């Protein structure tokens, strides 16, 4: 399964890359929304794990929710699995996550076994989405 990890903190990227590659996943990483969109279009990931805030961005509209809306709007990425992974955990944040097209939310710091299980479940959902969108004729 292909995973795209989107976060602007190098330590988070390193930790998650190691965790997923050691479990047999193909991992690509991005540190910004623009980079993530490019990677998603080029790599066709099954699941995208994205932080919600990117402090090093000049464009304050470039956050995880805008990434989710962009990926959902493009034919090549509309069926990808999307998990928000963030330390920002409040009812308002969860509502924004749900409204922007994410499939779920995981609080930081992450519980790795739970995150791996969620990614596996989401991978199964994505496979069924992709099968149902294939034109039989």
N, C-alpha and C positions, 0 to 999 in steps of 0.2 A: 504494500500500500504506500502511496506517495503522500507525504505530509509537507505542508508549507507552514513554517513558524514565522510569525511576524511580531517583532518586538524591537524596541530601540535600546534595550539594555544588553550589552554584550554578554554579561554573566548569565542572563536568562536564556539567551540564544545558545550559549555553550552547554548549559545544563540540559536544556530540552533536546538539543541535537544529540548529545551523548545518550540520553535516556531512550530516545526513539530509535537511533541507529543500533543501539545494543539489543533492541528487540526486533531487529530485522526490517525496520521501515526505511524507505528512501526519503531523505530529508533535504529540503531546500529552505533557505532562510532569507528574510528580508527585514530591513530596519526602518522602512517607511511605507506609507500607503502606496505611493507611486511605484516603488520597487516591487511591492507585493502584487500589484495588478500585473505588472510586466512578467513576474515569475509565474503567476497563475495562468496567464495566457500561454506562456512558453512551455511550462512543465505539466499542465493539466493535473493538479493534485487531486487526491480523493478528499482530503480533509485539510482545512486551514485553521490553525490555532492563532488567534490574534489578540494582542493586548488592545486596550481601548484608547489609551492616550499615548501620544508621541510627543514628548517634550522638546525635541530638537527640530520641530517643524516650524517653518515660517508661516505656512498656511494653517491657521488654527482650525479650519474645517476638515483637515485631514486627520481623521481619527478612525478607530476600529469600526464604528457604526457606519461611517461613510464608505469604508472599505467593503463592508458587508453589502450595503446597498448597491455599490458598483458591481461587485461580483455577481449578485443576484440578477442584475439588469443585463448582463452580457451573455449571449447564447453559449459561448464556450465555457462559462464558469457558473452558470445559473444553478446547476445541480450539485455543486461541490458542498461538502459538509463544512459547516462553520461553527467553531466554538470560540466564544469570547473567554479569554484567560486574563483576569485582572484582579488587582487588589482593591479596586473601587467597587464596593459591594453595598448597594443601597437599593431600596425599592425603585427609585427613579432610574438608576443605572440599569437595573434588570428590565424595566419597562422599555427603556431605549434599546437595549440589546434585542429584546423580543420583537420590537417594532421595526428594527432595521434588517431583519432576515437571518439572524443567527439561529442555529439549531439548539444552542444551549449556552450555559455560563458556568465557568469554573473559577472559584476564588483562589487567589494567591495568598499565601504560599500553597502550591499544589500538593495534593496527596498523589504521588506518582502511580501507585497501583490503580487508584480510582480513575485517574486521567487516562491511563492506558486502556482501561475497560471502556470508558466513554468513547474513546477514539475507535476502538474495535466495533462498538455498537453503531457509531455513526458511519463507519466504513460500510457496514452491512446495509444501512439505510441508503447510502449513496449508491451502492450497487443496484439496489432495487429501483431507485429513481432513474438511473441510467438505463436499465432494462426497459422500464415503462415508457421512456421517451424515444426508444428506437423505433423507427418506422418499419413495420412488418412487410410493407410492399415495396 
